[in-house]
Amino acid sequence: LERFNAPSLSPKVKICITMFVSIWKEPVQSSVVDFFHLHREALLVGDIEFAAISSKGYIHHGFISGSSLATIERECAAISLEMMQSNQMHGLFWCMNHHAMIMALNGKQGRDPFAVYKNGSINNYHDALAYAETTGRRRLVRAIYSNRLVEAFFFGRYSEAMDMAEKYRNESEISMPIEHVLNSFLEGLTAFHLARSESCSRWMELGENSIHSFRSWAVHSAWNFDNKLFLLEAESYFCHGQYDKAEEKYQSAIESSRLHRFVHEEGLACELFGSFCKTRGKLSKHIELMARARDCYKKWEAYGLLEKDCFKNCDTSCDSIIPGLSIGNEKGDSPP
């Protein structure tokens, strides 16, 4: 770019590298900072379109990295207003729908995500999806399915989550790598849950496909993908009745998430391990893990998730739990 004296192209190139390459090589948390600065760079050269794209990357990578949901909610509100003022309608509708998903997770603490769109014709997910369908904005359609998958999964609505995952897969538009990674992860976990409740070979196949993807991705970035791979493998071993191996993988998923600063996925791993322990009759371990999951979700500021039934009888704090939870049988636990 220096050779061709084209400084105006610099933000475009950097944004594309950060969006499509960095996740395979760098910790995803570093991309959040990069997008923050690239937004300003794009504005300084008058590139409103790529400034909007960098804003989307900032929000999306922030969510994937486990940034505070309260912070992301405020950024969504500010960026939606900026996009409305600059007439970046595609970015606006993407941001409003992402904002709605964040609001569901954080217990609706924040502003109405659709209020920024002044004509009042889009007030919820369904209106936004109808708009995207009728205007042929397939990338927006795909993003809406992705957001609804995330929301349905975290609230335990697994049939709805799989429906959204399948609709997402059936869209032909190329997605951002970060979006594809998130959806592959949640679809795999959803498939294993459904496999245990419905004994359907199709669900196991989908789950194993996700494991295959994450094994290949983890070769490029253990930081970004190891914890997700371990959790998928734990759920697979659970389905196959290999309980000792499942416990080891759950523990690895929790530790990897903690070391790599994915607090939301540490909470998720604790929650799924806790559910496993409850099924196996290890009730004291179940309570400890659910307390730790609850505290992780508090740090993530996902207050909406704390209203789930699985946390209502959890009256201990992970402050009282010794790091590196033992995974063996405990005195007083029911035998397998």
C-alpha positions in Angstrom: 0.0 0.0 0.0 2.9 2.4 0.7 4.4 1.5 -2.7 1.2 2.4 -4.5 0.6 5.5 -2.3 -2.9 4.2 -1.3 -3.3 5.0 2.4 -7.1 5.0 2.1 -7.0 1.2 1.4 -5.0 0.5 4.6 -8.1 0.2 6.9 -9.8 -2.1 4.4 -6.9 -4.5 4.2 -6.3 -4.5 8.0 -10.0 -5.1 8.7 -10.1 -8.1 6.2 -7.0 -9.6 7.8 -8.4 -9.2 11.3 -11.8 -10.6 10.3 -10.8 -13.5 8.2 -7.2 -14.5 9.2 -6.5 -13.5 12.8 -8.8 -16.0 14.5 -6.7 -18.8 13.1 -3.5 -17.4 14.5 -4.0 -14.9 17.3 -6.1 -14.9 20.6 -9.5 -13.7 19.7 -9.3 -11.1 22.6 -6.6 -9.3 20.7 -8.9 -8.8 17.7 -11.4 -6.8 19.9 -8.7 -4.2 20.5 -7.7 -4.2 16.8 -11.2 -3.6 15.6 -11.6 -0.7 18.1 -8.6 1.1 16.5 -9.5 0.1 12.9 -12.9 1.8 13.3 -11.2 5.1 13.9 -8.7 4.5 11.1 -11.5 3.9 8.6 -13.4 7.1 9.7 -10.2 9.2 9.4 -10.0 8.2 5.7 -13.7 8.7 5.1 -14.5 5.0 4.7 -17.9 4.9 6.4 -18.7 1.4 5.1 -15.6 -0.2 6.5 -16.0 1.8 9.7 -19.4 0.0 10.1 -17.8 -3.4 9.3 -15.1 -2.8 11.9 -17.8 -1.9 14.5 -19.6 -5.2 13.7 -16.3 -7.1 14.2 -15.7 -5.3 17.5 -19.1 -6.3 18.9 -18.9 -9.9 17.5 -15.4 -10.6 18.6 -16.1 -9.0 22.0 -19.0 -11.5 22.5 -17.0 -14.5 21.4 -14.1 -13.5 23.7 -16.4 -13.3 26.7 -16.3 -9.5 27.2 -18.7 -8.1 29.7 -22.2 -8.2 28.3 -23.0 -4.8 29.9 -20.1 -3.3 27.9 -21.2 -4.9 24.7 -24.8 -3.8 25.3 -23.7 -0.2 25.6 -21.5 -0.4 22.5 -24.4 -2.0 20.5 -26.6 1.0 21.5 -24.0 3.5 20.5 -23.0 1.8 17.3 -26.6 1.4 16.2 -27.1 5.1 16.6 -24.0 5.8 14.6 -25.1 3.5 11.8 -28.5 5.1 11.7 -27.0 8.5 11.4 -24.6 7.4 8.6 -27.4 5.5 6.8 -25.6 2.1 7.1 -28.8 0.1 7.1 -27.4 -3.4 6.7 -25.0 -2.7 9.6 -27.8 -1.2 11.7 -30.2 -4.2 11.3 -27.3 -6.6 12.1 -26.4 -4.6 15.2 -30.0 -4.3 16.4 -30.5 -8.1 16.2 -27.2 -8.7 18.0 -28.2 -6.2 20.6 -31.5 -8.1 21.1 -29.6 -11.3 21.8 -27.3 -9.6 24.2 -30.3 -8.1 26.0 -31.9 -11.6 26.4 -28.7 -12.9 28.0 -28.1 -10.0 30.3 -31.7 -10.0 31.6 -32.9 -7.1 29.5 -30.7 -4.6 31.3 -30.3 -1.7 28.8 -32.1 0.1 26.0 -34.7 -1.2 23.6 -32.5 -2.5 20.7 -35.1 -1.7 18.1 -36.0 1.8 19.3 -33.2 3.4 17.3 -35.0 2.6 14.0 -37.4 5.5 14.0 -40.1 4.4 11.5 -41.4 1.7 13.9 -41.7 -1.1 11.3 -39.1 -3.3 12.9 -39.7 -4.1 16.6 -38.4 -7.6 17.1 -36.6 -10.6 15.6 -39.6 -11.6 13.5 -39.9 -8.1 11.9 -36.2 -8.0 11.2 -36.2 -11.5 9.6 -39.2 -10.6 7.4 -37.4 -7.4 6.3 -34.3 -9.4 5.5 -36.2 -12.0 3.6 -38.2 -9.6 1.5 -35.2 -7.4 0.6 -33.0 -10.4 -0.2 -30.4 -9.6 2.5 -29.3 -13.2 2.9 -26.3 -12.4 5.0 -28.6 -10.6 7.5 -30.9 -13.6 7.4 -28.0 -15.8 8.3 -26.9 -13.5 11.2 -30.4 -13.5 12.6 -30.5 -17.3 12.7 -27.1 -17.3 14.4 -28.2 -14.9 17.1 -31.4 -16.9 17.7 -29.3 -20.1 17.9 -27.1 -18.5 20.6 -30.1 -17.3 22.6 -32.0 -20.6 22.4 -29.0 -22.7 23.3 -27.9 -20.7 26.4 -31.5 -20.8 27.7 -31.7 -24.6 27.1 -34.3 -24.5 24.3 -32.4 -27.2 22.3 -35.1 -28.0 19.7 -35.3 -24.4 18.8 -31.5 -24.1 18.8 -31.2 -27.0 16.3 -33.9 -25.5 14.1 -31.9 -22.2 13.9 -28.6 -24.1 13.4 -30.1 -26.0 10.4 -31.6 -22.9 8.9 -28.2 -21.2 9.3 -26.4 -24.0 7.5 -28.9 -24.0 4.7 -28.1 -20.3 3.9 -25.6 -20.1 1.0 -24.0 -16.8 2.0 -20.5 -17.0 3.2 -20.3 -16.0 6.9 -17.5 -14.5 8.9 -15.2 -17.2 10.4 -16.0 -16.1 13.9 -19.7 -16.6 13.3 -19.1 -20.0 11.7 -17.0 -21.1 14.6 -19.6 -20.1 17.2 -22.4 -21.8 15.3 -20.4 -25.0 14.8 -19.6 -25.1 18.5 -23.2 -24.6 19.7 -24.7 -26.9 17.0 -22.4 -29.7 18.1 -23.3 -29.3 21.8 -27.0 -29.1 20.9 -26.7 -32.2 18.8 -25.1 -34.2 21.6 -27.9 -33.1 24.0 -30.6 -34.2 21.6 -28.8 -37.5 21.0 -29.1 -38.3 24.7 -32.8 -37.5 24.8 -33.8 -38.9 21.4 -31.3 -41.6 20.6 -31.1 -40.4 17.0 -27.9 -41.3 15.0 -28.3 -38.1 13.0 -27.6 -36.0 16.1 -24.5 -38.0 16.9 -23.2 -37.5 13.3 -23.7 -33.7 13.6 -21.9 -33.7 16.9 -19.0 -35.7 15.6 -18.7 -33.4 12.6 -18.3 -30.5 14.9 -15.5 -32.3 16.8 -13.8 -33.0 13.5 -13.9 -29.3 12.6 -12.5 -28.2 16.0 -9.7 -30.8 15.9 -8.5 -29.3 12.6 -8.9 -25.7 13.9 -7.1 -26.3 17.2 -4.0 -27.2 15.2 -3.9 -23.5 14.1 -4.9 -21.9 17.4 -5.0 -23.9 20.6 -5.8 -20.7 22.5 -9.1 -20.1 20.6 -10.2 -23.7 20.1 -8.9 -26.2 22.6 -11.5 -25.5 25.3 -14.3 -25.8 22.8 -12.9 -29.1 21.5 -12.5 -30.5 25.0 -16.1 -29.7 25.8 -17.4 -31.2 22.6 -15.4 -34.4 23.3 -16.7 -34.5 26.9 -20.3 -34.4 25.6 -19.5 -37.1 23.0 -18.0 -39.4 25.7 -21.1 -38.8 27.8 -23.3 -39.9 24.9 -21.2 -43.1 24.4 -21.2 -44.0 28.1 -17.4 -43.5 28.6 -17.9 -41.6 31.8 -14.3 -41.5 33.1 -13.1 -40.0 29.8 -16.0 -37.5 29.8 -15.0 -36.3 33.3 -11.4 -35.7 32.2 -12.5 -33.7 29.2 -15.0 -31.6 31.2 -12.2 -30.8 33.6 -9.9 -29.9 30.7 -12.5 -27.7 29.1 -13.0 -25.8 32.4 -9.3 -25.3 32.9 -8.6 -24.3 29.3 -11.4 -21.8 29.3 -10.1 -20.3 32.5 -6.5 -20.1 31.3 -7.5 -18.5 28.0 -9.9 -16.1 29.6 -13.2 -17.3 28.1 -15.2 -16.8 31.2 -18.5 -17.5 29.5 -17.3 -20.8 28.2 -15.8 -21.7 31.6 -19.3 -21.1 32.9 -20.8 -23.2 30.2 -18.4 -26.1 30.8 -19.1 -26.0 34.5 -22.9 -26.0 33.8 -22.6 -29.0 31.4 -20.3 -30.9 33.8 -22.7 -30.2 36.6 -25.6 -31.6 34.6 -23.4 -34.7 33.9 -22.7 -35.1 37.6 -26.3 -34.8 38.5 -27.1 -37.6 36.0 -24.4 -39.8 37.5 -25.7 -39.2 41.0 -22.8 -37.0 42.2 -25.0 -34.4 43.8 -22.5 -32.5 45.9 -20.2 -32.2 42.9 -23.2 -31.0 40.8 -23.9 -28.2 43.4 -20.3 -27.1 43.4 -20.1 -27.0 39.6 -23.4 -25.1 39.2 -22.2 -22.5 41.8 -19.0 -22.0 39.8 -21.0 -21.8 36.5 -23.3 -19.2 38.2 -20.3 -17.1 39.3 -18.8 -17.2 35.8 -22.1 -16.0 34.3 -22.1 -13.2 36.9 -18.7 -12.1 35.8 -19.9 -12.2 32.2 -22.9 -10.2 33.4 -25.3 -12.7 31.9 -28.0 -12.1 34.5 -30.7 -13.5 32.4 -29.1 -16.9 32.6 -29.1 -16.8 36.4 -32.9 -17.1 36.2 -32.7 -20.6 34.8 -34.1 -23.3 37.0 -30.7 -25.1 37.3 -29.4 -22.2 39.3 -32.3 -21.5 41.6 -31.3 -24.1 44.3 -27.6 -23.2 44.1 -26.8 -21.4 47.3 -23.0 -21.8 47.5 -20.3 -19.7 45.9 -17.3 -20.8 43.9 -15.1 -18.9 46.4 -15.5 -21.9 48.6 -14.5 -24.3 46.0 -11.0 -25.5 45.7 -9.5 -24.8 42.2 -9.0 -28.0 40.2 -12.2 -29.8 41.2 -11.8 -33.5 42.0 -13.6 -35.7 39.6 -13.7 -38.9 41.5 -16.5 -40.5 43.4 -17.3 -38.7 46.7 -18.5 -40.0 50.0 -22.2 -39.6 50.1 -22.7 -39.6 46.3 -24.9 -42.1 44.8 -23.1 -44.9 42.9 -23.3 -44.7 39.1 
